[in-house]
Amino acid sequence: MSIRKLPSGNFRVQIRLQGLRPISRTFSKKSDAKAFDLQVRSNTELARKLGAASSNVPTFQKLVTLYMEQYTLRDYNNTIGRLSWWCKRFGNTPVTKIDEHMVDDGLGLLAETRTGSTVNRYKSTLSAVLIFFIRHPDFKRLGYTNPTRKESVNRYNENPAKDHFLTHQEQAVLLAACKQSSWDRLYLITLMALTTGARKGELLGLEWTHIDFKTRTAHPRYNKDRKTAPAAAHTACD
C-alpha cells in the first residue's frame, strides 16, 4: 500500500494485492485513505470487485468456446458462422478490451458486403455472447458493460420482409421435381409443407405418436421456439 499527497492537497492511496489489478482511490484526508486500505484488505469480495485479476479475463475466442458449450438453440450453424467472423477480428483480445468503437468498425466492414438485416444478425449474435460474459458467475463482478448497446454503435436499416406464395403451376413443377429425388420422403414432406404450413423442423420431428389417423391430423412436438406446440393440429394431407 502507498499513500501519496497530491499537489491539490488530497491523498491518493494505491493498493496492490497478489493476482489483482492495482486499486487506486483519492481522498481529502489521509486518515480516510488508510481506512479505505484497511477495508479493502479485510474484505476479499470487495477487493475482487475493485481490482479483478486481469488473468481472469478470457480472450474473445475462449469466451466463444464457453458460450457454444452451453448453446442449445436451433440456429447453431448460423451462430457458429457469425462468431467465426467476429473471432477473426477479436480472437486473442481480452473481452473487457472490446469497446463500442471496435464493434462499430466491425459492423461497418460487414455492411460493405452484406444487407442491413444480416449485419444486425451479426450484431445481435455478438451481443448475446457478451451478455453471457456479463452474467457469468466468474466474470459478473468485472463491471463490464455491453458495447453493442452503446448509442454510438449503428443499427442498420432492414428491408421489409416479402411474402411469396407459389402459384398452382409453381407448386406442380416443385412436386414433380421432388418425385425425381432419390430420397423417397422428399415428395411427401414437401406436399405436407405446402398443404399445412408446417415448418421443416416440425415435419422432420414428427413421430407416429403425433399422428391421429382417424381425424387425419398431426400434432408436431415443438414449434419454432422449441416450446410445446399448441393443441390445435395441422390438417394432414390426403
N, C-alpha and C positions, 0 to 999 in steps of 0.2 A: 504494500500500500504506500502511496506517496501523496502528499498534500502540498500544493504549490500556491503561493499567493500571487494573484494576477495583478497587473497594473491598475485594474479597476478597483482593487481592494477586496475583491471576492476571493474565495478559496476553491481551487479545483482539486478534487480527490480522484485518484485513478487506482483502481483495484485490479490486481492480476491474480487469477486463480487458475490452477492447472487444468488444461483442457478447455478453457473458456476464453472468449474474446475479452480484451480489456474493458472494464466498466468505468465510465467517466461521468462525473456529475460536478456541478458548480454550486457553491453555497455562499451566502453572505457572511456566515460565521464559521470559524474553524471548528468550533465545538459541534456544529451541525454536520460538518464533513466527517468528523470522527465517528459520530453517532451513525451516519449512513454506512460507513465502512463496517462497523460492528454489526449492524442489521443484516447486511449482505452476507458477511462471513458466517453468521449464525443461522442463516435461512437458505438451505440448499436449493429449494424450489425457486426462491426469488433470484438467487444467483444464476440459475439456469435460464430463467426468463430474461434477465437483463444482459447476460453475456453468453448466449448459447454457443456451444463449440462449433467452430467453422467446419470441423471434420465431420459433424453430424449432418451437414447439408449435402444431400446427394446430388450427383450430376443429373442433368435432364434425362440422359439415356437410362440411368439407373432408376429414376422415378417412373419412366415409361414402362420399364420391366415390372416394377412393383404394381403399377396400375393395371397392366394387362393380365397379371396373375390372378386378379380378383374380378376381371371383366366378365360379365355374364349376358350382356345384351346381344341381340341378333346381328347388329351391324359390325361384326368383328373384323371382317376383311377390309371394309372401307376405313374403319378406325385405324387398323394397322397401317394402311397406306398413307393416311394423313399424318399419323405420328412419325412414320418413317421420314416424311418430308421435313417435319419440324426437327427431328433428330439430326438431320444433316446440317441444320443451322445451329442448334443449341446443344448437340450431343454431350460434349465434355464441360459445358458451362454449369457451374453450381446453380441450382434452381433459384436461389434468392438473388442472383445477379441478373436474372431475366427481368427487364423492365418494359414499360409501355412503348418506349421508342423502338426497342428491338422487335417487339411484337408487331407494331405498326409497319415497320420496314419489311418484315416478312410477308405481311398481308398485301402490301403494295407490290411486292415481287410476284406473288401469286396472281394478283389482279391483271398482270400483263398478259397472261396466257389462259386465264380461267374466268368463268362467269361470276357475277356478283354472288349468286346463291352458293356456288361452290366455295368461294373464298370464305363466306360466312360459315360454312360447314367446317372448314379447317380451323376457323377461329373458335367455334363452339367446342370442337374436339380438344383443342389446346386448353381452353378454359376448364373443361371437365377434369383434365389431368392436374391442373394447378389447384383446383378446388379440392381434389383428392389429397394433394400435398398439404394444403392449409388445414384440413380436418384430420390428417393422420396423427395418431397419438404421439409419435416420435418427433413431429415437426410443428405441431399446432402452437407451441409457445414461442416460435421464432418471430411472430408478429408480421409475417409476410402477407401482403395484400395482392389480390389477383390483378395483374396488369392489363388483362384483356378487357376489364370492365372500366378502365380509365376513360375519361371523356375524350382524351386526345387520340384514342385508338379508333380508327374508322370502322364504320359498318357500311357494307356495300349494298347498293340497290339491287333488288331481285326482280326478275321478270315475273309477271303473274302466271300462275300455273295454267296450262291449257288442257282442257278435257278433249280427248279424241275418242270417238266411238267408231268401231269398224262397221262398214256397210255390210249388207247381206252378201254382196259379191265378195268383199274382202274376207268375210268370215268363211265363205265357201272355199276360197283359194287357200286360206290358212289351214283349214281342216283337211283339205286334200293333201297338202304338203305333209301334215302330221301323219297321215296314213302311210306315207312312204318311209317314215322313220324306222330305223332298226330297233328302236325302243318301243315295244308294243303298248306301253301305257301313255305315251305322249298324246295320242289322239283323245283318249278318254279324259285325261287331266285337262287338256285344252278345251274340250267340249264342256266339261263341268265348270271351268273358269268363265267361259262365255255365258253360260246359262244361269249361273248362280251368283257371280261377282265375288266368289271366294278368292282369297289370296293364295299364292304359291305355297307358302308355309302351311296354311290351313289344309290344303288339299294333300300335300305330301305327308302331313301328320295324321291323316285320317286312318282309323283302325276299324275293324269290323264292329266293335262295340259302340262306335259312334254313329252307326247307320241303323235307321229304322226302316226296314223294307216294307212294312205294312203301310206306313204313311209316306213312303218314298222321300224321306228327309234324312239329312246328315247334320250332326252337331259337332263342329270342329272343337278340339280340346282347348285351343288357345286362339286369341285374336292377335293383332299385330303388336300389341303391347305386352304380350306374354301373360296376360291375365285370363282367368277362366272366361270362356265365351258366354255370352248371354243365352238365355233359354231359347230365344227364337232361332229356329233352324233354317239353314239354306234349303231351298227346294231342290231336290236331286233331279238330275236329267233323266230322260227316258232311256 
